[in-house]
Amino acid sequence: MTDPIRVCQVLPRRSSMTKMALVLLVVALQGCSTLRPKLEPIRLMISSVVMTSPDMFNQQFVVRMHVENPNDREIAVQSVDYKLFLQGDGFADGVSNRSFKLPAKGEQDVDLPVRTAFTSSFGRLISRLNGSKRVEYVIEGTLQTDITLLKKIPFRESGTAELAVMR
């Protein structure tokens, strides 16, 4: 039979060893987070939204984004996971697997093909514009990169852009 006094003497040691292990684990995890690269936020601005197929049931657009990299390192973007809101309405979301490289301290224009089959969303957009060619937008999502410990870079930008129809 186990001696209860002996069990009580061993428990506090295990408890303090558990506490010590927990403290070491927390310190190690904080150390790993300091290894994560520190990047300034990447800026994305929509320059234009061009309708390339004005079909009533399946609209196709090219959203031209101007992307600025304020960092001292080149960033290879493998894909863009996005949600696009125009005039306050959810307009499109998806993933563009077109890869591109953002030069260090550089900028670049990137075309994002967007397809929508929401005739009601398109109709609401046209009615909200009231004849204006400027459209208010919000674009949010993540840039998928090849950076170790920083595979996803979130973004959220808003502004206005020119709406055009390609004929």
C-alpha positions, 0 to 999 in steps of 0.5 A, spaced: 500 500 500 502 507 498 504 511 504 499 517 503 505 522 506 510 520 501 505 521 495 503 528 498 511 530 498 512 528 491 506 531 488 508 538 490 515 537 486 511 534 480 507 541 480 513 545 480 516 541 475 510 542 471 510 549 472 517 550 470 516 546 464 510 551 462 514 557 463 519 554 459 514 552 453 511 560 453 519 562 453 520 558 447 514 560 443 515 567 444 522 566 442 519 563 435 515 569 434 521 573 434 524 569 429 518 571 424 520 576 419 517 583 421 514 586 415 511 593 413 504 592 411 503 592 403 498 597 400 493 595 395 489 600 391 484 598 385 486 603 379 480 601 375 475 596 374 473 594 367 468 590 365 470 585 359 464 581 358 457 585 359 453 578 359 447 579 363 448 572 366 455 572 367 459 578 368 467 578 367 471 584 370 479 585 370 480 589 377 487 592 376 490 593 383 496 597 384 501 594 389 506 597 393 512 594 397 515 598 403 519 593 405 527 592 404 526 585 401 523 582 395 516 578 396 514 573 391 506 572 391 504 565 389 496 567 390 491 572 392 485 570 396 480 576 396 473 579 397 471 585 393 466 590 395 463 595 390 458 600 393 458 597 399 455 590 396 459 584 396 461 583 389 466 577 388 470 573 392 475 568 390 483 566 389 487 568 383 493 563 382 497 568 378 504 569 381 508 575 381 514 578 385 514 585 388 520 588 388 524 591 394 521 598 396 517 597 389 511 597 386 507 594 381 500 593 377 497 587 377 490 584 374 485 580 378 480 577 373 473 577 377 467 573 374 461 574 377 454 571 376 450 575 380 445 579 376 442 582 382 449 584 385 450 587 378 444 591 377 444 594 384 451 596 383 449 600 377 443 603 380 447 605 386 452 609 381 447 614 379 451 615 372 457 616 376 463 612 373 467 612 380 466 606 384 467 605 392 471 599 393 473 595 399 478 589 398 480 584 403 484 578 404 491 575 404 497 574 399 500 567 399 507 568 399 513 563 400 516 567 406 518 562 411 514 563 418 509 568 414 506 565 409 499 569 409 500 577 409 493 580 410 490 586 407 484 590 407 484 597 403 478 601 401 478 607 396 474 609 389 476 607 382 474 608 375 469 603 372 469 602 365 466 598 360 471 595 355 468 594 348 
